[in-house]
Every structure is written in structure tokens, then in C-alpha cells.
Amino acid sequence: MQSPSLVPRRLLAALCLRAAAFTVPEPEQIAPGVYLLEAVMAPAAPDNRGFVGNIGIVVGSSGVVLVDTGTSAKAMQELLMRLRGITALPVVLAINTHQHPAHVFGNSTLRDMGVPVLAHRDAAALIDARCERCLKGLVQTLGQEAMAGTAVVKPTQLIDGATSINTGGRDIDLLYYGNSSSPGAIAVYDRASGVLFGGGMVSVGAIPDAKDADIVKWREALQAMATLEPKRIVPRAGPPVPASRLSELDAYLADLQLAVRDAFDRHVGLAEAASAAALPAYRGRAMYDSLHRRNVEALYLRREQMEMDAGR
């Protein structure tokens, strides 16, 4: 295994040639030693080059921690070039907050550098089970060139619950609240700066992906994160926000749950459930058209299964 470094030499020349057409944005400093590559709140598409998941950079006294790894090997390679303008310290750890493809496909670049990738065991299992199919979809959407060199690489360090680590000279809390937004979803809290990376558990200004969610536990997780009183919260995509804006996500989840329950109790069929459980108050949020229908159908099917299990 290679010693962790910023960019393998064999990548440097090629990346310099492509520096004028970066896929990833310039890192923005949001707190001392903490940077954000801010992603757009939209589905992956050629016009956004697939950069639809935030990536955090935490620079300590002896190394760098990455929070999520992006949509492709190319994006991660370009991020590492960007990183050279911030610090000469090596990347010592990357964290996958959850299994979404916009947050895990830089793992292959990091593996080649010998950088460990950490995730919850349940998120790693979902990456293993689903990401080959996701990768094929991204190749179709973004093209072979954009996804060249990208492979499914499972995290190499697994946790089973909440824990605290010191790595790169930073004290970091890995927050786990059970199956909240998805199995194995974690948040990352940098104590020194008070910045909390919410990963898949936090979508503000955009409709969240609730396909794999336990809504009750997710809302409890939001309350628990708010009690930490973080100075800033980095959502799954988009700009950092104050902790007070977690209430916006909580409100959507509560209204989603009620709307699906009402549709089910009125014996609305699955085909009509999305229309019956429309939430016009949230239509102006990003991703409403692409995710709200799917959220409704996922919760409807789960409730239907619960009723069937109860009737056995």
C-alpha cells in the first residue's frame, strides 16, 4: 500500500492539462481549517457535470480529512489538485456519510493512493449492493469520459455506531442515530470549528431523498443534531446553513408522513398516491419534481407492507 499523499505523480501531468476545465468548484473556507466544495441542488446531468454532492475538507495539524468523495474518479483527482492550493499536508482519511453515488465514487482514486475510507457498516453494505447499477446509470447520464476510471470501492474502515476519532490533528465526532435518512447514514462534527457535515441526513432548500428512510428516527436525529448547537451545518448539497434551518426539513418530513398516511387511509391506490399526497407548499424547493413522488411511493409501499405484516 502506498503512503497517503495528495496526488499520485502519474496523475499530475494529466490533471494540469485539464486544470482549465475543472468539474469541481473552488473550495470555500467556511471556518478555520474547514473548506467546502459546494455542489448544486439538482440531479446529476451533463450541465452540472455530476457535481451534486457537497464535499468537505478538514485540515488539521498533520493531515487532511475529506467528508464524502464525489461522483467520479475525475472529480476526486481534480479536488486533490485544488487541495494543493490550500495545504501540502497529506489526505489521511475520507469519510462516506452515506451511500448516495454523488458521495462515494471518489473512493477509487483514494484507494489507489492508499488513503483509508471510513463509513458505517450498513452504508458500506448498500454501496456494495447498489453502486454498480448506479455507476452504469452515471455513465449513461454523464458519458464515458466523465466517468473514466471510476469504480465501486467499498469503504475500508467500518464503524457500527457513533464514535469519536482524532485524525490529522482534528477531533471529529461521527454521529449515528440508527436508520434515519438511510441505513448507516452518519453526520460528521468537527469540534474545533463547530461545523457539522450533515450528509444525507440534511437537505435544506431541497427535497430530501426519503426512499430508504425511517421518518420517525430521522426527525429524532435532526433534533439531536440541533442540540449540539453547531455553528454551521453543511447539507447534502448547497451552501452551509444555521442549525435553525433544520426545522424546515423536519416540517417537510412531518408533512410527507401525514400526507402519505392520509392517502393510504383513504384507500388511494399507489398510482394516484403521489397526486393525492402532493405538497404544494414545498413545490418551490429544489428536487421537488424528481424526489417528492418517489418519496411518497416509497412511504406508501412501506406502510402497505406494515399493514400486511400486521394482518398475518
Summary of the structure (lengths in Angstrom):
residues: 312
radius of gyration: 19.4
end to end distance: 52.9
largest distance: 63.7
contacts: 1117
relative contact order: 0.12
helix: 42%
strand: 18%
